Amino acid sequence: MDKIKILWADDEIDLLKPHKLFLEKKGYEVVTVSNGYDALEECEQSRDIDVVFLDESMPGLTGLETLGRIKEMQPNLPIVMITKNEAEHVMEDAIGQQIADYLIKPVNPNQILLTLKRIIDNKRLVSERTTQSYQQSFRELFMQIQSGLNYEEWVDVYKKLIGWELRLDSSGSDDMSEILSTQKAEANTEFSKYVVKNYLDWLGPKRDKAPTMSYNLLKNKIFPHVGDGIPSVMLLLDNLRFDQWKVIEPIITELFRVEEEDFFYAILPASTQYSRNAIFAGMMPADIETRYPKWWVNDNEEGGKNLYEGELLAENIQKIQRKPWKFDYVKITNVAHGKQLEDNVLNYLKNDFTVIVYNFIDMLSHARTEMEVLKELAGDEKAYRSLTRSWFQNSPLYAALQKLASKNVRLFVTTDHGTIRVKTPSKVVADKETTTNLRYKVGRNLQYDKRDVLEIKDPKAAGLPRPNVSSTFIFAKEDVYFLYPNNYNHYNNYYRNTFQHGGISLEELICPVIRLKSK
């Protein structure tokens, strides 16, 4: 391993010779210069400097001026300011230019060593500690996954896996990330078995022992907190997984305080047409079709599948609330709509309840499938999370939330379902009326590998419409995606590692619902 290289600039550099010898004995390489101009020349000529120690009060080019010039050349190079001057404005100027640390003269060797450990070794130490902690947790998680969990315990396992994913992301522990990915796949195998065994019971004889699901999300998790005089805003970010929530949480919690982090299970199919209509209607899709036939469109029928969410919400509120609320339903599907939301968001505070459906993440996942550049930008979960965070931080939505945060507002952040990165193809033979979704199919005379699916031959038992007398639903388990035999190899390569939804996985079914309040 190469030695850590230090550049030390001080007009009294000869007096610091003991410090130089001390560091060299500890294995560091130290290059010394006596003025800012020479420091700049070293930084320009050598790109292997790991850290700069910079005296603040050098004659000629001052330490602060040298600092600014070095940052222009190498913005990410850590710089430690060493100064006799404790004046507040000096420190503010130095910190404003993003110094890594500062030391007050006279410095002793151990101070310098601690600073180097913190700056240079911190990432390595964090990585080693994170790796060690995950290794200790691996066995515990393995035992938990195999222990016959209930729906709450599965949420706990999923959150732990996400927690480790995020920690390993930031620590750069690639080897451990691969092991975690394998453990997450094992968890999805067991979770799929659990859902296959229990799903129909949740909608039938054991409904009172089921988790909150799409169709009773509003009734159980949202409506009880609305109507107390504080305007409530429900933000539904389509396709928002728990891990994506965790990466935007630090941004949102600068504005709002989390009162409760909760969850619900998306219904099957975990797709917008079914889950989001169920959320707003407060009923399963089969009941929507029966009660509001003009507002339901089956997979094999022409027309928009989510055109009446506002109307379904109005009916749901009227059904549940004795005292009518003033409410609005707002749907954002493009940048122009986002800017309108940013401009008008404070107008919604006259309502008891406002729903904002924001469609960006869904568009991102579909665009990622279609566009090569996005496949490269969001090649895996880590990159997908990063892209989500970057979008959110620069979106009209974030600007709108900043406006809301200045008022006394209750905010709910939730979703309709999540997505999973698919890796395992499975052949399906079907007629031309069968839905094109890669994670579920509904059609007649389907031929498929039963090991890869949950099959529902009686859609009514799963609260689903029956487009035809012989319609069957199949839902992909784990990371399976369905392909037709025609052009199989082409579509296999095209869709592998894309983010899809509609089937059975932790990522698709376990959804966040967060209650927050303005600080």
Buried (B, 14 or more C-beta within 10 A) or exposed (E): EEEBBBBBBBBEBEEBEEBBEBBEEEEBBBBBBBBBBBBBEBBEEEEEBBBBBBBBBBEEBBBBEBBEBBBEEBEEBBBBBBBEEEEEEBBEBBEEBEBBBBBEEEBEBEBBBEBBEBBBEEEEEBBEEBBEBBEEBBEEBEEBBEEEBEBEBBBEBBBBBBBBBBBBBEBBBEEBBEBBBEBBBBBBBBBBBBBBEBBBEBBEEEEEEBBBBBBBBBBBBBBEBBBEEBBBBBBBBBBBBBBBBBBBBEEBEEBBEBBEBBBBBBBBBBBBBBBBBBBBBBBBBBBBBEEBEEBBBBBBEEEEBBEBBBBBBBBBBEEEBEEEBEBBBBBBEEEEBBBBBBEEBBEBBEBBBBBBBBBBBBEBBBBBBEEEEBBEBBEEBBBBBBBBBEBBEEBBBBBBBEBBBEEEBBBBBBBBBBBBBBBEBBBBEBEEBBBEBBBBBBBBEBEBEEEBBBEBEEBEEBBBBBBEEEBBBBBBBBBBBBBEEEEEEEBEEEBBBBBBBBBBBBBBBBBBBBBBBBE
